[in-house]
Amino acid sequence: MAIPIAILDCDLLLHGRGHKTLDRFDLDSVSDSFLITQFGFPRDFILYLVELLREGLCRRTQRSRAISPEVQVLAALGFYTSGSFQTSMGDTIGISQASMSRCVSNVTRALVEKAPQFITFNRDLSTVEQSFREFQRVAGFPGVLGVLDCVQVAIKAPNSEDSSYVNKKGFHSVACQLVCDPRGLLLSAETHWAGGLQDTVVLERSALYKQLQDTEQGWLLGDSRYPLRKWLMTPVDCPESPAEFRYNLAHAATREIVDRTFRAIQTRFRCLDGTKGYLQYSPERSSSILLACCVLHNASLQSGLDAWTLERTEPLEQPKSLNQRPEDRDSQAEDLRRQLIFKHFS
């Protein structure tokens, strides 16, 4: 049965120059390819989102002529996936810029509320053992719980004189610390960090850091910007033996999953793609939009969509090694890595 979605209500506008006004949009009247082009997702997933968020969106829109949850979801998806300013996307679906802004805000808040449901780092025994098996199939690296990275999303300069959002490349950004599994499913996404913070500082201040202190089995993989810890394996800075080279190769091939995952997220949600411009919002709202896109990424993956279908390909940036003081080195972690290399890569 066709499900009609009201597109215009209190913001009745002409749908572009020379077109008559639309008052209904029937999802079943258009193809999945059209919906994917305009809103980034197929019909079934859009309807799933509408039902998932309906209660929260209706709670925020108690006005007598409130915009329906269906329209709010379409408006937000259009913005997230187009990377266009709200004016142009609002014109596309026929609502005003003010209403477009409300839709994006409402859907973003509703998705952020769902983050604990969709982004979880489950470390029960069966999940850990499955993670070990799946990661080891990638490149032979044993004991991997997840792969770690800290990424930057460009934002407009905050109104204040705060320079803490200026990152090492010289533009304003929010930093997002991600951990994902072998499929690209996000296990952790902390999006609220100032772009000027070093990756190690973000890690040490994060909830993830506290969560992993009691880890007795397995480790994350992080690049050379991170310190070596018993629960965080990093590359050997200056490999000498064949075993160390094999370790580094397996490490790089496995850790690349998190790079690929974020490239796929940026490609699907073009509002996050710095090559298309930057988010025109405060750091706080930009962080919420970023987290909302992370929730959508996991929700789509859990619904059977391919995480990397839209992955953008580009050369990977080679990170600079962390300069550690001798007193900051973890001798137990160094011993553990040596044992790992000897046992599995010799």
C-alpha positions in Angstrom: 0.0 0.0 0.0 1.3 3.4 -0.9 2.3 5.6 2.1 1.6 9.3 1.4 3.9 11.7 3.1 2.8 15.3 3.5 5.5 17.5 2.2 4.0 21.0 2.7 2.0 22.2 5.6 2.3 25.6 7.3 5.3 26.4 5.0 3.4 26.0 1.7 5.8 27.2 -1.0 6.3 26.7 -4.7 8.5 23.7 -5.4 11.0 25.5 -7.6 10.5 28.0 -10.4 7.8 27.0 -12.9 6.5 24.0 -10.9 3.1 23.6 -9.3 2.9 23.4 -5.5 3.2 19.8 -4.1 1.0 18.8 -1.1 1.8 15.1 -1.2 4.9 13.0 -1.8 4.3 9.3 -2.3 7.4 7.3 -1.4 6.1 4.4 -3.4 5.8 6.6 -6.5 9.6 7.0 -6.9 12.4 4.5 -7.2 15.0 3.6 -4.6 17.7 5.1 -6.9 15.9 8.5 -6.8 15.6 8.3 -3.0 19.2 7.4 -2.6 20.2 10.3 -4.9 18.1 12.8 -3.1 18.2 11.6 0.5 21.1 9.0 0.7 19.0 6.0 1.6 16.5 3.5 0.1 12.8 3.6 0.9 12.7 0.8 3.5 15.4 2.4 5.6 13.8 5.9 5.4 10.5 4.4 6.7 12.4 2.5 9.4 13.9 5.8 10.5 10.6 7.6 10.6 9.1 4.9 13.0 12.3 4.9 15.1 12.2 8.6 15.6 8.5 9.3 15.5 7.9 9.6 19.2 10.8 12.0 19.8 9.9 14.1 16.8 6.2 14.3 17.7 7.2 15.3 21.2 9.0 18.3 19.9 6.3 19.4 17.4 3.1 19.8 19.4 1.9 22.8 17.3 -1.4 22.5 15.6 0.2 22.6 12.1 3.5 20.9 13.0 5.7 19.4 10.3 5.2 15.7 10.2 8.0 13.3 11.3 8.2 12.0 7.7 9.0 15.4 6.4 11.4 16.2 9.2 13.4 13.0 8.5 13.5 13.7 4.7 14.6 17.2 5.4 17.4 16.1 7.7 18.6 13.3 5.5 18.6 15.7 2.6 20.8 18.1 4.5 23.2 15.4 5.9 23.7 13.7 2.6 23.8 16.7 0.2 26.2 18.9 2.1 24.2 21.9 0.7 23.1 24.8 2.7 19.7 24.6 4.3 18.1 27.1 1.8 18.7 25.0 -1.3 17.7 21.7 0.3 14.6 23.4 1.8 13.6 24.6 -1.7 14.1 21.0 -3.0 11.4 19.6 -0.7 9.4 22.8 -0.4 9.7 24.1 3.1 11.2 27.4 4.3 14.7 27.8 5.6 13.4 28.4 9.1 11.4 25.1 9.0 14.4 23.3 7.4 16.5 24.5 10.3 14.0 23.2 12.8 13.8 19.8 11.0 17.6 19.3 11.1 17.7 20.3 14.8 14.9 18.1 15.8 16.1 15.0 13.9 19.7 15.6 15.1 18.6 15.7 18.7 16.4 12.6 18.2 19.3 10.7 16.7 21.8 11.8 19.4 19.3 10.4 22.0 19.5 7.0 20.2 23.4 7.0 20.3 23.6 4.6 23.3 21.3 2.2 21.5 23.3 2.1 18.3 26.9 2.8 19.3 28.1 0.3 22.0 31.4 -1.3 22.9 30.2 -4.7 24.1 33.0 -6.7 25.7 31.2 -9.8 26.8 33.2 -13.0 26.1 31.3 -14.2 23.0 31.5 -10.7 21.4 35.3 -10.5 22.2 36.0 -13.9 20.7 34.1 -13.1 17.6 36.0 -9.8 17.3 39.3 -11.6 17.6 38.4 -14.1 14.9 37.0 -11.5 12.4 40.0 -9.1 12.8 42.5 -11.9 12.5 41.0 -12.9 9.2 41.8 -9.4 7.8 45.6 -9.7 8.0 46.5 -12.2 10.7 46.7 -9.8 13.6 45.5 -11.5 16.8 43.6 -10.2 19.9 42.1 -7.1 18.3 39.1 -5.5 20.0 38.8 -2.6 17.6 40.7 0.0 15.5 41.1 3.5 16.8 41.5 6.9 15.1 40.8 10.6 15.7 39.4 12.5 12.8 38.7 16.2 12.1 35.5 17.7 10.7 35.7 21.3 9.5 33.4 23.9 11.1 33.1 27.7 10.8 35.2 29.7 13.2 33.5 30.1 16.6 32.3 33.6 17.5 34.6 33.7 20.4 38.4 34.3 20.2 38.9 30.7 21.2 41.8 29.2 19.2 41.3 25.8 20.7 39.4 24.7 17.6 42.2 25.4 15.2 43.8 22.1 14.3 47.4 21.4 13.2 46.4 22.0 9.6 45.3 25.5 10.4 41.5 25.3 10.0 38.7 25.2 12.6 37.3 21.8 13.4 35.8 19.4 15.9 37.7 16.2 16.6 36.0 12.9 16.7 37.5 9.8 18.3 36.3 6.6 16.6 36.6 2.9 17.3 35.2 0.4 14.8 34.9 -3.3 14.3 36.0 -5.3 11.2 32.7 -4.5 9.4 33.0 -0.8 9.9 30.4 -0.7 12.7 31.3 2.0 15.2 31.9 0.8 18.7 32.7 4.2 20.1 32.2 7.7 18.7 33.1 10.7 20.9 32.5 13.8 18.8 32.7 16.8 21.2 36.4 17.5 21.2 38.0 20.8 20.1 40.0 20.3 16.9 43.2 21.8 18.4 43.6 19.0 20.9 46.3 16.4 20.2 45.0 12.9 19.6 46.7 11.6 22.7 45.0 14.3 24.8 41.6 13.4 23.4 42.2 9.7 24.2 43.3 10.4 27.8 40.3 12.6 28.5 37.8 10.2 26.8 35.3 7.9 28.3 36.9 5.1 26.2 40.2 5.6 28.0 38.6 5.0 31.4 36.6 2.0 30.0 39.8 0.2 28.8 41.9 0.6 31.9 40.7 -2.7 33.2 41.1 -4.6 29.9 42.9 -7.9 30.6 42.4 -9.5 27.2 42.9 -8.0 23.7 43.8 -4.5 22.5 42.9 -1.7 20.2 45.1 -0.8 17.2 46.2 2.8 16.9 48.7 4.5 14.6 52.0 6.0 15.7 50.4 9.2 17.0 49.3 7.2 20.1 51.4 5.9 23.0 51.9 2.1 23.3 49.9 0.6 26.0 49.0 -2.9 27.1 45.5 -2.3 25.6 46.7 -0.2 22.6 49.1 -1.7 20.1 51.0 0.8 17.9 53.5 0.2 15.0 57.2 -0.4 15.7 58.8 3.0 14.9 62.0 1.7 13.4 61.4 -2.0 12.4 64.6 -4.0 12.0 63.8 -7.7 11.9 61.5 -9.4 9.4 59.1 -10.2 12.2 58.8 -6.5 13.1 58.1 -5.6 9.4 55.4 -8.3 9.2 53.9 -7.0 12.4 53.8 -3.5 11.0 52.3 -4.6 7.7 49.5 -6.6 9.5 48.9 -3.7 11.9 48.5 -1.2 9.0 46.2 -3.5 6.9 44.0 -4.0 10.0 43.9 -0.4 11.2 43.0 0.8 7.8 39.5 -0.3 8.4 38.8 2.8 10.6 40.2 5.1 7.9 38.0 3.4 5.3 35.0 3.7 7.6 35.3 7.4 8.2 35.9 8.0 4.4 32.7 6.1 3.8 30.8 8.2 6.4 32.1 11.5 4.9 31.1 10.3 1.4 27.6 9.4 2.4 27.1 12.4 4.7 28.6 15.1 2.6 27.9 17.8 5.2 31.0 16.3 6.9 33.2 16.4 3.9 35.6 19.3 4.3 36.3 19.4 0.6 32.7 20.5 0.0 32.9 23.3 2.7 32.5 23.4 6.4 29.6 23.0 8.8 28.0 26.4 9.3 27.3 25.9 13.0 28.7 26.3 16.5 31.1 23.6 17.7 28.4 22.2 20.0 25.8 21.8 17.2 28.4 20.6 14.7 29.4 17.9 17.2 25.8 16.8 17.5 25.4 16.6 13.7 28.5 14.5 13.5 27.2 12.1 16.2 23.8 11.9 14.4 25.6 10.9 11.2 27.5 8.2 13.2 24.2 6.9 14.5 22.8 6.8 11.0 25.9 4.9 9.8 25.5 2.2 12.4 21.7 2.0 12.0 22.1 1.5 8.2 24.8 -1.1 8.7 22.7 -3.0 11.2 19.8 -2.8 8.7 21.9 -4.6 6.1 23.3 -1.7 4.0 26.9 -1.8 3.0 29.2 0.4 5.1 31.7 1.0 2.3 29.5 1.2 -0.9 30.1 4.9 -1.2 33.7 5.0 0.1 35.8 7.8 -1.3 39.3 6.7 -2.3 42.3 8.9 -1.6 45.9 8.4 -0.4 46.2 8.0 3.3 48.0 10.6 5.3 51.1 9.2 7.0 51.0 10.2 10.7 54.0 11.6 12.5 55.3 9.4 15.3 54.6 10.4 18.8 57.6 11.9 20.6 57.6 10.3 24.0 59.7 11.1 27.0 61.5 8.1 28.4 59.6 8.3 31.7 56.3 8.1 29.7 57.1 4.8 28.1 55.2 1.8 29.3 57.8 -1.0 29.7 55.1 -3.7 30.3 53.4 -2.7 27.0 56.8 -2.9 25.2 57.4 -6.4 26.6 53.9 -7.4 25.6 54.4 -6.2 22.0 57.7 -8.0 21.8 56.1 -11.2 22.9 53.3 -10.7 20.4 55.8 -10.2 17.6 57.8 -13.2 18.6 54.8 -15.5 18.9 52.7 -14.5 15.9 55.1 -12.8 13.4 58.4 -14.6 13.7 
